[in-house]
Amino acid sequence: MHPILSFRGRFLGYLLLWVTFGALLAGIIAVTGEASLHWAELFAIPLAVLMGLQCLPCWYLVRGMAPDEVPAWRLVGTWTGTSFVLLSVWLGAATLWIRVLKAFDQIPLVDPGTLMPLLVFAGCVGVLLAMLGLSSSAASERSRDAERRALELRAYAREAEMSFLRRQLDPHFLFNSLNSVAALIGSDAIAARRMCLLMADFFRKSLKFSAQQTIALSDELTLIETFLAIEEVRFGDRLRRSVEVTAEAMPMRVPALLLQPLVENAVHHGIAHLIDGGEIKVRAKVRGHLLDIVVENTCDADRPASRSTGLGLANVRGRLESMYGIRASMDVENTPGVFRVLLALPASPTEAPSARPDR
């Protein structure tokens, strides 16, 4: 819709500008002695308002002819022709308006023909100002549209990135779990069967939340418990776990399957390399407007330093950046005997908003 006609206050302000233009024209007519101030006001102000109404449809022409999309010669020709038509119609209306005023005994001091040079000049100035104003408005709207489209494209790109990162999780986990099942089949068929059942339960729960961008932390912990139950089939007493989550943190929303790759790394790059096994700790609490989550595990101090570049950590970092931008953070602490991942993300018990363009 027309930006001026879409709001009554804006339209009234637009008319007021043209009334002011008409008042200035009336003052010039009166000062030059062509007519009395009273007659000049009756004559000039309605004509100025008419010019403003005439120029309104030109906004659609301005909007459809962006300077960077239309050849210069076409712009010049179009605006020259449009201005000529507007000015001709306006001067014709001025002549008719003089006759109407005469019919009501409103007679100028001199021959109305002497006003034509001034009216031509005033008409050219009015049309020029109208075109400049409408062009500025159209340029501003094009700029807003371009910015909106850019933001939408960035949001779509982030959503595609999020989908890609989430699709990576299931194959990665499935690959490792199938290797574990294959290793158990020859030595402990019962344990292999139990692992298969637990895997089915895990993927059933994963599918339940797959349609959601975020889930409650309590649901995420349920998935973690199932995952660790799968790994306990392999490691037995070597795998110990501790979960310390405050009641306030339980309903907070987190990206679905955010913690699973961190716990998986803790098992396969930490506990698996320890003869006596070790402990995986998951802690979470609300701190002001942030949800702090810590996943840590005991590890071999002499193990190769390759874990920091693994798929799991990169995946988690990428998902946090895509969803929250600078509002979330991820830090890794690799000290002798302990590997720790610290997450801080906005604490919200409702669905997380779309990604913002502030990465």
C-alpha contacts under 8 A as a table, 3 or more apart, distances in Angstrom:
res1	aa1	res2	aa2	distance
1	M	5	L	7.48
1	M	6	S	6.30
2	H	5	L	5.30
2	H	6	S	5.88
2	H	59	W	7.53
2	H	60	Y	7.85
3	P	6	S	5.42
3	P	7	F	7.35
4	I	7	F	6.22
4	I	8	R	7.90
4	I	10	R	5.60
4	I	11	F	5.21
4	I	14	Y	7.45
5	L	8	R	6.68
5	L	10	R	7.33
5	L	11	F	5.66
6	S	10	R	7.93
6	S	11	F	7.90
7	F	10	R	5.30
7	F	11	F	6.29
8	R	11	F	5.07
8	R	12	L	6.15
9	G	12	L	5.14
9	G	13	G	6.15
10	R	13	G	5.06
10	R	14	Y	6.17
11	F	14	Y	4.97
11	F	15	L	6.29
12	L	15	L	5.09
12	L	16	L	6.15
13	G	16	L	4.97
13	G	17	L	6.40
14	Y	17	L	5.28
14	Y	18	W	6.73
14	Y	52	G	7.88
15	L	18	W	5.18
15	L	19	V	6.19
15	L	49	V	6.43
15	L	52	G	7.03
16	L	19	V	4.94
16	L	20	T	6.16
17	L	20	T	5.11
17	L	21	F	6.27
18	W	21	F	4.78
18	W	22	G	6.10
18	W	45	I	7.75
18	W	48	A	5.52
18	W	49	V	5.37
18	W	51	M	7.90
18	W	52	G	6.12
19	V	22	G	4.97
19	V	23	A	6.13
19	V	45	I	5.59
19	V	46	P	7.72
19	V	48	A	6.36
19	V	49	V	6.09
20	T	23	A	4.98
20	T	24	L	6.28
20	T	45	I	7.89
21	F	24	L	5.20
21	F	25	L	6.30
21	F	45	I	7.57
21	F	48	A	6.48
22	G	25	L	4.99
22	G	26	A	6.05
22	G	41	E	7.47
22	G	44	A	5.04
22	G	45	I	4.06
22	G	46	P	7.35
22	G	47	L	7.13
22	G	48	A	4.86
22	G	49	V	7.42
23	A	26	A	4.96
23	A	27	G	6.16
23	A	41	E	6.43
23	A	44	A	6.91
23	A	45	I	5.89
24	L	27	G	5.04
24	L	28	I	6.31
25	L	28	I	5.11
25	L	29	I	6.25
25	L	44	A	6.23
25	L	45	I	7.92
25	L	122	A	7.38
26	A	29	I	5.09
26	A	30	A	6.17
26	A	37	L	6.71
26	A	40	A	4.65
26	A	41	E	5.13
26	A	43	F	7.53
26	A	44	A	5.41
26	A	45	I	7.21
27	G	30	A	5.11
27	G	31	V	6.01
27	G	37	L	6.75
27	G	40	A	7.30
27	G	41	E	7.83
28	I	31	V	5.11
28	I	32	T	6.15
29	I	32	T	5.40
29	I	33	G	6.53
29	I	34	E	5.61
29	I	35	A	6.35
29	I	37	L	7.63
29	I	40	A	6.23
30	A	33	G	5.22
30	A	34	E	6.06
30	A	35	A	5.38
30	A	36	S	5.44
30	A	37	L	4.97
30	A	40	A	6.32
31	V	34	E	7.70
33	G	36	S	7.24
33	G	109	L	7.92
34	E	108	P	7.25
34	E	109	L	6.16
34	E	110	V	5.93
34	E	114	T	7.78
34	E	115	L	7.27
35	A	39	W	6.37
35	A	40	A	6.14
35	A	108	P	5.03
35	A	109	L	4.84
35	A	110	V	6.75
36	S	39	W	5.33
36	S	40	A	6.07
36	S	108	P	7.04
36	S	109	L	6.97
37	L	40	A	4.94
37	L	41	E	6.08
38	H	41	E	5.32
38	H	42	L	6.38
39	W	42	L	5.09
39	W	43	F	6.05
39	W	106	Q	6.69
39	W	107	I	7.54
39	W	108	P	6.61
40	A	43	F	5.01
40	A	44	A	5.75
41	E	44	A	5.33
41	E	45	I	5.68
42	L	45	I	6.29
42	L	46	P	6.97
43	F	46	P	6.43
43	F	47	L	6.69
43	F	97	W	7.20
43	F	98	I	7.19
43	F	101	L	7.81
44	A	47	L	5.17
44	A	48	A	6.08
45	I	48	A	5.10
45	I	49	V	6.33
46	P	49	V	5.11
46	P	50	L	6.16
47	L	50	L	4.94
47	L	51	M	6.28
47	L	90	W	7.64
47	L	93	A	7.71
47	L	94	A	6.69
48	A	51	M	5.08
48	A	52	G	6.37
49	V	52	G	5.05
49	V	53	L	6.34
50	L	53	L	5.10
50	L	54	Q	6.10
50	L	90	W	7.72
51	M	54	Q	4.90
51	M	55	C	6.21
51	M	90	W	6.66
51	M	126	G	7.53
51	M	127	V	7.74
52	G	55	C	5.27
52	G	56	L	6.51
52	G	130	A	7.54
53	L	56	L	5.35
54	Q	57	P	6.88
54	Q	86	L	7.03
55	C	58	C	5.37
55	C	59	W	7.59
55	C	86	L	7.68
55	C	127	V	7.33
55	C	130	A	6.55
55	C	131	M	7.77
56	L	59	W	5.98
57	P	60	Y	5.94
57	P	61	L	7.39
58	C	61	L	5.05
58	C	62	V	6.20
58	C	131	M	7.66
58	C	134	L	7.61
59	W	62	V	4.99
59	W	63	R	5.98
59	W	134	L	5.65
59	W	135	S	7.46
59	W	138	A	7.22
60	Y	63	R	5.05
60	Y	64	G	6.19
61	L	64	G	5.26
61	L	65	M	6.34
62	V	65	M	5.32
62	V	66	A	7.06
62	V	134	L	6.91
62	V	135	S	5.85
62	V	138	A	6.52
63	R	66	A	6.54
63	R	135	S	7.52
63	R	138	A	5.22
63	R	139	A	7.68
65	M	69	E	6.97
65	M	70	V	6.06
65	M	75	L	7.46
66	A	69	E	5.29
66	A	70	V	6.16
66	A	139	A	7.75
67	P	70	V	5.55
67	P	71	P	7.43
67	P	72	A	7.35
67	P	75	L	7.51
68	D	71	P	7.83
70	V	74	R	6.76
70	V	75	L	6.73
71	P	74	R	5.39
71	P	75	L	6.48
72	A	75	L	5.07
72	A	76	V	6.18
73	W	76	V	5.20
73	W	77	G	6.06
74	R	77	G	5.14
74	R	78	T	5.94
75	L	78	T	5.21
75	L	79	W	6.10
76	V	79	W	5.39
76	V	80	T	5.93
77	G	80	T	5.18
77	G	81	G	6.10
78	T	81	G	5.32
78	T	82	T	6.05
79	W	82	T	4.96
79	W	83	S	5.87
80	T	83	S	5.21
80	T	84	F	6.16
81	G	84	F	5.13
81	G	85	V	6.30
82	T	85	V	5.21
82	T	86	L	6.17
83	S	86	L	5.09
83	S	87	L	5.97
83	S	124	C	7.91
83	S	127	V	6.60
84	F	87	L	5.20
84	F	88	S	6.01
85	V	88	S	5.16
85	V	89	V	6.17
86	L	89	V	5.30
86	L	90	W	6.09
86	L	127	V	7.67
87	L	90	W	5.01
87	L	91	L	6.08
87	L	120	V	7.60
87	L	123	G	6.09
87	L	124	C	7.05
87	L	127	V	7.55
88	S	91	L	5.24
88	S	92	G	6.15
89	V	92	G	5.10
89	V	93	A	6.16
90	W	93	A	4.99
90	W	94	A	6.17
90	W	123	G	7.57
91	L	94	A	4.87
91	L	95	T	6.30
91	L	119	L	7.32
91	L	120	V	7.42
91	L	123	G	7.97
92	G	95	T	5.21
92	G	96	L	6.32
93	A	96	L	5.04
93	A	97	W	5.96
94	A	97	W	4.96
94	A	98	I	6.26
95	T	98	I	5.27
95	T	99	R	6.64
96	L	99	R	5.20
96	L	100	V	6.37
97	W	100	V	4.98
97	W	101	L	6.21
98	I	101	L	5.14
98	I	102	K	6.24
98	I	112	P	7.47
99	R	102	K	5.01
99	R	103	A	6.24
100	V	103	A	5.06
100	V	104	F	6.63
101	L	104	F	5.18
101	L	105	D	6.46
101	L	106	Q	4.95
101	L	107	I	6.85
102	K	105	D	4.90
102	K	106	Q	4.97
102	K	107	I	5.28
103	A	106	Q	7.27
108	P	111	D	7.19
108	P	112	P	7.03
110	V	114	T	7.51
111	D	114	T	5.88
111	D	115	L	7.87
112	P	115	L	5.46
112	P	116	M	7.44
113	G	116	M	5.60
114	T	117	P	6.95
115	L	118	L	5.45
115	L	119	L	6.10
116	M	119	L	4.90
116	M	120	V	5.98
117	P	120	V	5.14
117	P	121	F	6.29
118	L	121	F	5.16
118	L	122	A	6.04
119	L	122	A	4.95
119	L	123	G	5.78
120	V	123	G	5.06
120	V	124	C	6.15
121	F	124	C	5.20
121	F	125	V	6.27
122	A	125	V	5.11
122	A	126	G	6.04
123	G	126	G	5.03
123	G	127	V	6.05
124	C	127	V	5.25
124	C	128	L	6.05
125	V	128	L	5.13
125	V	129	L	6.11
126	G	129	L	5.19
126	G	130	A	6.09
127	V	130	A	5.05
127	V	131	M	6.10
128	L	131	M	5.17
128	L	132	L	6.16
129	L	132	L	5.13
129	L	133	G	6.10
130	A	133	G	5.15
130	A	134	L	6.06
131	M	134	L	5.16
131	M	135	S	5.88
132	L	135	S	5.09
132	L	136	S	6.11
133	G	136	S	5.16
133	G	137	S	6.27
134	L	137	S	5.00
134	L	138	A	6.09
135	S	138	A	5.07
135	S	139	A	6.02
136	S	139	A	5.11
136	S	140	S	6.14
137	S	140	S	5.12
137	S	141	E	6.25
138	A	141	E	5.05
138	A	142	R	6.12
139	A	142	R	5.07
139	A	143	S	6.12
140	S	143	S	5.05
140	S	144	R	6.26
141	E	144	R	5.03
141	E	145	D	6.09
142	R	145	D	5.01
142	R	146	A	6.05
143	S	146	A	5.10
143	S	147	E	6.15
144	R	147	E	5.06
144	R	148	R	6.05
145	D	148	R	5.03
145	D	149	R	6.09
146	A	149	R	5.12
146	A	150	A	6.08
147	E	150	A	5.02
147	E	151	L	6.19
148	R	151	L	5.12
148	R	152	E	6.17
149	R	152	E	4.99
149	R	153	L	6.07
150	A	153	L	5.10
150	A	154	R	6.19
151	L	154	R	5.08
151	L	155	A	6.11
151	L	357	P	7.08
152	E	155	A	4.99
152	E	156	Y	6.10
153	L	156	Y	5.02
153	L	157	A	6.04
154	R	157	A	4.97
154	R	158	R	6.12
154	R	357	P	7.30
155	A	158	R	5.10
155	A	159	E	6.13
155	A	354	S	7.63
155	A	355	A	6.49
155	A	356	R	7.59
155	A	357	P	7.75
156	Y	159	E	5.01
156	Y	160	A	6.16
157	A	160	A	5.08
157	A	161	E	6.13
158	R	161	E	4.87
158	R	162	M	6.02
158	R	322	S	5.66
158	R	323	M	7.61
158	R	355	A	7.25
159	E	162	M	4.98
159	E	163	S	6.16
159	E	322	S	7.80
160	A	163	S	5.08
160	A	164	F	6.19
161	E	164	F	5.08
161	E	165	L	6.18
161	E	322	S	7.34
162	M	165	L	5.15
162	M	166	R	6.12
162	M	319	R	6.02
162	M	322	S	6.61
162	M	323	M	7.68
163	S	166	R	5.15
163	S	167	R	6.10
164	F	167	R	5.15
164	F	168	Q	6.42
165	L	168	Q	5.22
165	L	169	L	7.01
165	L	315	N	6.12
165	L	318	G	7.62
165	L	319	R	6.82
166	R	169	L	5.51
166	R	170	D	7.70
166	R	257	L	7.91
167	R	170	D	6.27
167	R	171	P	7.41
168	Q	171	P	5.92
168	Q	172	H	6.22
169	L	172	H	5.25
169	L	173	F	6.15
169	L	257	L	7.85
169	L	261	P	7.36
170	D	173	F	5.25
170	D	174	L	5.87
171	P	174	L	4.95
171	P	175	F	5.87
172	H	175	F	5.25
172	H	176	N	6.55
173	F	176	N	5.34
173	F	177	S	6.10
173	F	261	P	7.92
173	F	264	E	7.94
174	L	177	S	5.06
174	L	178	L	5.96
175	F	178	L	5.39
175	F	179	N	6.38
176	N	179	N	5.20
176	N	180	S	6.41
177	S	180	S	4.98
177	S	181	V	6.27
177	S	199	M	7.86
178	L	181	V	4.95
178	L	182	A	6.04
179	N	182	A	5.06
179	N	183	A	6.23
180	S	183	A	5.09
180	S	184	L	6.35
180	S	234	R	7.39
181	V	184	L	5.11
181	V	185	I	6.12
181	V	192	A	5.27
181	V	195	M	6.88
181	V	196	C	7.32
182	A	185	I	5.40
182	A	186	G	7.58
182	A	192	A	7.80
183	A	186	G	6.64
183	A	187	S	7.46
184	L	187	S	5.27
184	L	188	D	5.22
184	L	189	A	6.39
184	L	191	A	6.82
184	L	192	A	5.33
184	L	234	R	7.77
185	I	188	D	5.63
185	I	189	A	4.76
185	I	191	A	7.92
185	I	192	A	5.53
186	G	189	A	6.61
188	D	191	A	5.38
188	D	192	A	6.28
189	A	192	A	4.92
189	A	193	R	6.14
190	I	193	R	5.11
190	I	194	R	6.21
191	A	194	R	5.01
191	A	195	M	6.08
191	A	233	V	6.14
191	A	234	R	7.81
192	A	195	M	5.05
192	A	196	C	6.26
193	R	196	C	5.07
193	R	197	L	6.38
194	R	197	L	5.15
194	R	198	L	6.23
194	R	233	V	7.64
195	M	198	L	5.03
195	M	199	M	6.02
195	M	230	I	5.49
195	M	233	V	6.52
196	C	199	M	5.00
196	C	200	A	6.22
197	L	200	A	5.07
197	L	201	D	6.29
198	L	201	D	4.97
198	L	202	F	6.11
198	L	226	T	6.86
198	L	227	F	7.87
198	L	229	A	7.36
198	L	230	I	5.86
199	M	202	F	4.95
199	M	203	F	6.19
199	M	227	F	7.76
199	M	230	I	6.84
200	A	203	F	5.27
200	A	204	R	6.04
201	D	204	R	5.04
201	D	205	K	6.26
201	D	226	T	7.58
202	F	205	K	5.23
202	F	206	S	6.15
202	F	223	L	6.48
202	F	226	T	6.00
202	F	227	F	6.72
203	F	206	S	4.76
203	F	207	L	6.05
204	R	207	L	5.25
204	R	208	K	6.36
205	K	208	K	5.03
205	K	209	F	6.76
205	K	223	L	6.95
206	S	209	F	5.48
206	S	210	S	5.97
206	S	223	L	7.44
206	S	257	L	7.84
207	L	210	S	4.86
207	L	211	A	7.60
208	K	211	A	7.33
209	F	212	Q	5.49
209	F	215	I	7.02
209	F	256	A	7.01
210	S	213	Q	7.55
210	S	256	A	7.37
212	Q	215	I	6.71
212	Q	256	A	7.27
213	Q	255	P	6.08
213	Q	256	A	6.33
213	Q	351	E	7.84
213	Q	352	A	7.82
214	T	253	R	5.77
214	T	254	V	5.19
214	T	255	P	4.22
214	T	256	A	5.01
214	T	351	E	6.37
214	T	352	A	6.74
215	I	219	D	6.46
215	I	220	E	6.84
215	I	253	R	5.22
215	I	254	V	5.60
215	I	255	P	6.27
215	I	256	A	5.52
215	I	351	E	7.83
216	A	219	D	5.31
216	A	220	E	6.49
216	A	250	M	6.76
216	A	251	P	5.10
216	A	252	M	5.39
216	A	253	R	4.46
216	A	254	V	6.16
216	A	349	P	7.46
217	L	220	E	4.91
217	L	221	L	6.15
217	L	249	A	7.11
217	L	250	M	5.18
217	L	251	P	5.90
217	L	252	M	5.63
217	L	253	R	5.83
217	L	254	V	5.96
218	S	221	L	5.10
218	S	222	T	6.37
218	S	250	M	4.95
218	S	251	P	6.36
219	D	222	T	5.00
219	D	223	L	6.55
220	E	223	L	5.21
220	E	224	I	6.38
220	E	254	V	7.84
220	E	256	A	6.82
220	E	257	L	6.54
220	E	258	L	7.79
220	E	259	L	7.28
221	L	224	I	4.84
221	L	225	E	6.11
222	T	225	E	5.10
222	T	226	T	6.39
223	L	226	T	5.16
223	L	227	F	6.17
223	L	257	L	7.89
223	L	260	Q	7.55
224	I	227	F	4.95
224	I	228	L	6.08
224	I	259	L	7.40
224	I	260	Q	6.04
224	I	263	V	7.47
225	E	228	L	5.19
225	E	229	A	6.14
226	T	229	A	5.02
226	T	230	I	6.39
227	F	230	I	5.13
227	F	231	E	6.50
227	F	260	Q	7.66
228	L	231	E	4.95
228	L	232	E	6.02
229	A	232	E	5.02
229	A	233	V	6.69
230	I	233	V	5.55
230	I	234	R	7.45
231	E	234	R	5.35
231	E	235	F	6.28
231	E	239	L	7.89
231	E	267	V	7.81
232	E	235	F	4.96
232	E	236	G	4.82
232	E	237	D	7.46
232	E	239	L	6.24
233	V	236	G	5.78
235	F	238	R	5.37
235	F	239	L	5.79
235	F	272	A	7.86
235	F	277	G	8.00
236	G	239	L	6.09
237	D	240	R	6.73
237	D	277	G	7.61
238	R	271	I	7.46
238	R	275	I	7.87
238	R	276	D	5.93
238	R	277	G	3.95
238	R	278	G	6.14
239	L	271	I	6.75
239	L	277	G	5.76
239	L	278	G	5.81
239	L	279	E	6.16
239	L	280	I	7.66
240	R	277	G	7.79
240	R	278	G	6.10
240	R	279	E	4.50
240	R	280	I	6.26
241	R	279	E	5.25
241	R	280	I	4.72
241	R	281	K	5.82
242	S	279	E	7.29
242	S	280	I	6.24
242	S	281	K	4.70
242	S	282	V	6.29
243	V	281	K	5.83
243	V	282	V	4.80
243	V	283	R	5.92
244	E	281	K	7.74
244	E	282	V	6.19
244	E	283	R	4.66
244	E	284	A	6.55
245	V	249	A	6.54
245	V	250	M	6.97
245	V	282	V	7.65
245	V	283	R	5.35
245	V	284	A	4.68
245	V	285	K	6.12
246	T	249	A	5.34
246	T	250	M	6.68
246	T	284	A	6.54
246	T	285	K	5.51
246	T	286	V	7.86
247	A	250	M	5.37
247	A	251	P	7.94
248	E	251	P	6.95
248	E	252	M	7.77
248	E	285	K	7.11
248	E	286	V	6.66
249	A	252	M	5.45
249	A	284	A	6.52
249	A	285	K	5.28
249	A	286	V	5.64
249	A	291	L	7.05
251	P	349	P	5.50
252	M	291	L	7.65
252	M	347	A	6.00
252	M	348	S	5.25
252	M	349	P	4.25
252	M	350	T	7.27
253	R	347	A	7.20
253	R	348	S	5.84
253	R	349	P	5.46
253	R	350	T	6.36
253	R	351	E	6.51
253	R	352	A	6.98
254	V	258	L	7.07
255	P	258	L	5.44
255	P	319	R	7.92
257	L	260	Q	5.39
257	L	261	P	7.52
258	L	261	P	6.89
258	L	262	L	7.70
258	L	316	V	6.24
259	L	262	L	5.21
259	L	263	V	6.24
260	Q	263	V	5.21
260	Q	264	E	5.98
261	P	264	E	4.84
261	P	265	N	6.05
261	P	312	G	4.87
261	P	313	L	7.29
261	P	316	V	7.60
262	L	265	N	5.16
262	L	266	A	6.25
262	L	295	V	6.99
262	L	312	G	6.25
262	L	313	L	6.73
262	L	316	V	7.95
262	L	341	V	7.80
263	V	266	A	4.87
263	V	267	V	6.33
263	V	280	I	7.65
263	V	295	V	7.07
264	E	267	V	5.20
264	E	268	H	6.18
265	N	268	H	5.23
265	N	269	H	5.39
265	N	270	G	7.15
265	N	307	R	7.87
265	N	312	G	6.84
266	A	269	H	5.67
266	A	270	G	5.06
266	A	271	I	6.61
266	A	280	I	6.87
266	A	296	E	7.14
266	A	297	N	5.78
266	A	339	F	7.93
267	V	270	G	5.36
267	V	271	I	4.90
267	V	272	A	5.99
267	V	280	I	7.80
268	H	271	I	6.35
268	H	272	A	5.24
268	H	273	H	7.66
269	H	272	A	6.28
269	H	273	H	6.72
269	H	299	C	7.68
269	H	307	R	6.94
270	G	273	H	5.74
270	G	274	L	7.03
270	G	278	G	7.89
270	G	297	N	6.61
270	G	298	T	6.31
270	G	299	C	4.47
270	G	300	D	6.77
270	G	339	F	7.95
271	I	274	L	5.40
271	I	277	G	5.22
271	I	278	G	5.42
271	I	279	E	7.41
271	I	297	N	7.49
271	I	298	T	6.85
271	I	299	C	6.27
272	A	275	I	7.79
272	A	277	G	6.98
273	H	277	G	7.68
273	H	299	C	7.25
273	H	300	D	6.59
273	H	303	R	7.95
274	L	277	G	4.82
274	L	278	G	6.95
274	L	299	C	6.79
274	L	300	D	6.30
278	G	297	N	7.07
278	G	298	T	5.44
278	G	299	C	7.30
279	E	297	N	5.63
279	E	298	T	5.91
280	I	295	V	7.30
280	I	296	E	5.83
280	I	297	N	4.43
280	I	298	T	7.00
281	K	294	V	7.72
281	K	295	V	5.76
281	K	296	E	5.28
281	K	297	N	6.20
282	V	293	I	7.32
282	V	294	V	5.71
282	V	295	V	4.69
282	V	296	E	6.69
283	R	293	I	5.68
283	R	294	V	5.10
283	R	295	V	6.63
284	A	291	L	7.08
284	A	292	D	5.47
284	A	293	I	4.33
284	A	294	V	6.32
285	K	291	L	5.94
285	K	292	D	5.44
285	K	293	I	6.78
286	V	289	H	7.24
286	V	290	L	5.87
286	V	291	L	4.58
286	V	292	D	6.09
286	V	347	A	6.83
287	R	290	L	5.18
287	R	291	L	6.07
287	R	292	D	6.73
289	H	346	P	6.03
289	H	347	A	5.40
290	L	344	A	6.08
290	L	345	L	5.46
290	L	346	P	4.64
290	L	347	A	4.67
291	L	343	L	7.89
291	L	344	A	5.56
291	L	345	L	5.36
291	L	346	P	5.93
291	L	347	A	4.76
292	D	342	L	7.25
292	D	343	L	5.73
292	D	344	A	4.68
292	D	345	L	6.88
293	I	342	L	5.91
293	I	343	L	5.03
293	I	344	A	6.45
294	V	340	R	6.94
294	V	341	V	5.71
294	V	342	L	4.65
294	V	343	L	6.27
295	V	340	R	5.81
295	V	341	V	5.29
295	V	342	L	6.69
296	E	338	V	6.89
296	E	339	F	5.50
296	E	340	R	4.13
296	E	341	V	6.19
297	N	338	V	5.75
297	N	339	F	5.52
297	N	340	R	6.63
298	T	337	G	5.47
298	T	338	V	4.58
298	T	339	F	6.39
299	C	303	R	7.84
299	C	336	P	7.90
299	C	337	G	4.91
299	C	338	V	5.55
299	C	339	F	6.60
300	D	303	R	5.35
300	D	336	P	7.70
300	D	337	G	5.67
301	A	335	T	7.86
301	A	336	P	4.84
301	A	337	G	4.84
301	A	338	V	7.79
304	P	307	R	7.95
305	A	308	S	7.19
306	S	309	T	6.10
306	S	310	G	7.14
307	R	310	G	5.21
308	S	313	L	6.81
308	S	332	V	7.98
309	T	313	L	6.97
309	T	314	A	6.77
310	G	313	L	5.79
310	G	314	A	6.38
311	L	314	A	5.20
311	L	315	N	5.83
312	G	315	N	5.12
312	G	316	V	6.27
313	L	316	V	5.20
313	L	317	R	6.13
314	A	317	R	5.16
314	A	318	G	6.02
315	N	318	G	5.15
315	N	319	R	6.17
316	V	319	R	5.21
316	V	320	L	6.24
317	R	320	L	5.27
317	R	321	E	6.23
317	R	330	M	6.55
318	G	321	E	5.19
318	G	322	S	6.05
319	R	322	S	5.07
319	R	323	M	6.06
320	L	323	M	5.29
320	L	324	Y	5.66
320	L	325	G	6.84
320	L	328	A	6.38
320	L	329	S	7.38
321	E	324	Y	5.48
321	E	325	G	4.40
321	E	326	I	6.95
321	E	328	A	7.10
321	E	329	S	8.00
321	E	359	R	6.67
322	S	325	G	5.95
322	S	355	A	6.37
322	S	359	R	7.70
323	M	354	S	6.80
323	M	355	A	4.67
323	M	356	R	7.58
324	Y	327	R	5.35
324	Y	328	A	5.70
324	Y	345	L	7.59
324	Y	346	P	7.99
324	Y	355	A	5.74
324	Y	356	R	6.86
324	Y	359	R	7.96
325	G	328	A	6.36
325	G	355	A	7.05
325	G	356	R	6.66
325	G	357	P	7.43
325	G	358	D	5.80
325	G	359	R	4.31
326	I	329	S	7.06
326	I	358	D	6.59
326	I	359	R	5.63
327	R	345	L	6.53
327	R	346	P	6.71
328	A	343	L	7.55
328	A	344	A	5.47
328	A	345	L	4.33
328	A	346	P	6.66
329	S	343	L	5.90
329	S	344	A	5.28
329	S	345	L	6.59
330	M	341	V	7.13
330	M	342	L	5.71
330	M	343	L	4.68
330	M	344	A	6.55
331	D	341	V	5.85
331	D	342	L	5.12
331	D	343	L	6.61
332	V	339	F	7.68
332	V	340	R	5.85
332	V	341	V	4.64
332	V	342	L	6.31
333	E	339	F	6.01
333	E	340	R	5.01
333	E	341	V	6.32
333	E	342	L	7.95
334	N	338	V	6.40
334	N	339	F	4.76
334	N	340	R	6.36
335	T	338	V	5.35
335	T	339	F	6.20
336	P	339	F	7.92
348	S	351	E	7.43
348	S	352	A	7.12
356	R	359	R	7.48
